[in-house]
Amino acid sequence: MFDRLRESWAGRARARRAEKGSRDERTHNLFEAAAVHVAASAEDDRDRMDEAAEWVSPEALSFGVGELARRAVIALARERGESPQAVARALLGLPPA
């Protein structure tokens, strides 16, 4: 199932590059893909999200997004002088534990 999804995404990426006339074939790593995907999501840029999702496998993107979330919560917790759990719950609009 995932192989078919990857093939479909890769085909769309090739088609998009052909449409744009882009010759940029460089390899993107999972952290770059996750950063672009999350930033594009925050900006409601669906095209950029789709592009970043084509750079790596769905599993790798999921891992990268999770790692980005973990690092962001830790950074905010340090900034605020709060626990990571308190920050994560506040970001999601959950009541304190």
C-alpha positions as CSV (number, residue, x, y, z in Angstrom):
1,M,0.0,0.0,0.0
2,F,2.7,2.5,1.0
3,D,4.7,1.6,-2.1
4,R,1.8,2.6,-4.3
5,L,1.5,5.9,-2.4
6,R,5.2,6.6,-2.7
7,E,5.1,5.9,-6.4
8,S,2.1,8.1,-6.8
9,W,3.8,11.0,-4.9
10,A,7.0,10.5,-6.9
11,G,5.0,10.7,-10.1
12,R,3.3,13.9,-9.0
13,A,6.6,15.4,-8.0
14,R,8.1,14.6,-11.4
15,A,5.1,16.0,-13.2
16,R,5.2,19.2,-11.1
17,R,8.9,19.7,-11.8
18,A,8.3,19.1,-15.5
19,E,5.5,21.7,-15.5
20,K,7.7,24.2,-13.7
21,G,10.7,23.4,-15.9
22,S,12.7,22.8,-12.7
23,R,15.9,20.8,-12.9
24,D,16.4,20.8,-9.1
25,E,16.9,17.1,-8.3
26,R,18.8,17.6,-5.0
27,T,18.0,15.3,-2.1
28,H,16.1,16.7,0.9
29,N,16.5,15.2,4.3
30,L,13.6,14.3,6.6
31,F,14.2,17.3,9.0
32,E,14.2,19.7,6.1
33,A,11.0,18.1,4.8
34,A,9.4,18.3,8.2
35,A,10.4,22.0,8.8
36,V,9.0,23.0,5.4
37,H,5.9,20.9,5.8
38,V,5.1,22.3,9.3
39,A,5.8,25.9,8.3
40,A,3.7,25.6,5.2
41,S,0.9,24.1,7.3
42,A,1.1,27.1,9.6
43,E,0.8,29.4,6.6
44,D,-2.0,27.3,5.0
45,D,0.2,26.7,1.9
46,R,-1.1,23.4,0.6
47,D,1.1,23.3,-2.4
48,R,4.3,23.7,-0.4
49,M,3.0,21.1,2.1
50,D,2.5,18.6,-0.8
51,E,5.9,19.4,-2.2
52,A,7.7,18.7,1.1
53,A,5.7,15.5,1.6
54,E,7.1,14.3,-1.7
55,W,10.7,14.7,-0.6
56,V,10.7,11.8,1.9
57,S,8.6,8.7,2.7
58,P,5.4,9.3,4.8
59,E,7.1,7.5,7.7
60,A,10.1,9.7,7.6
61,L,8.0,12.8,7.4
62,S,6.0,11.7,10.4
63,F,9.1,11.1,12.4
64,G,10.5,14.5,11.4
65,V,7.3,16.3,12.3
66,G,7.2,14.5,15.7
67,E,10.9,15.4,16.3
68,L,10.2,19.0,15.4
69,A,7.2,19.1,17.8
70,R,9.3,17.6,20.6
71,R,12.1,20.1,20.1
72,A,9.6,23.0,19.9
73,V,7.9,22.0,23.2
74,I,11.3,21.7,24.9
75,A,12.4,25.1,23.7
76,L,9.1,26.8,24.7
77,A,9.2,25.1,28.1
78,R,12.7,26.4,28.7
79,E,11.7,29.9,27.6
80,R,8.6,29.9,29.8
81,G,10.1,28.1,32.8
82,E,7.4,25.5,32.6
83,S,7.4,21.7,32.2
84,P,7.2,20.3,28.7
85,Q,3.9,18.6,29.7
86,A,2.3,22.0,30.8
87,V,3.5,23.6,27.5
88,A,2.2,20.8,25.3
89,R,-1.2,20.8,27.0
90,A,-1.4,24.6,26.8
91,L,-0.6,24.5,23.0
92,L,-3.4,22.0,22.5
93,G,-5.9,24.0,24.6
94,L,-6.1,21.2,27.2
95,P,-6.6,21.9,30.9
96,P,-3.5,21.6,33.2
97,A,-2.9,18.1,34.4
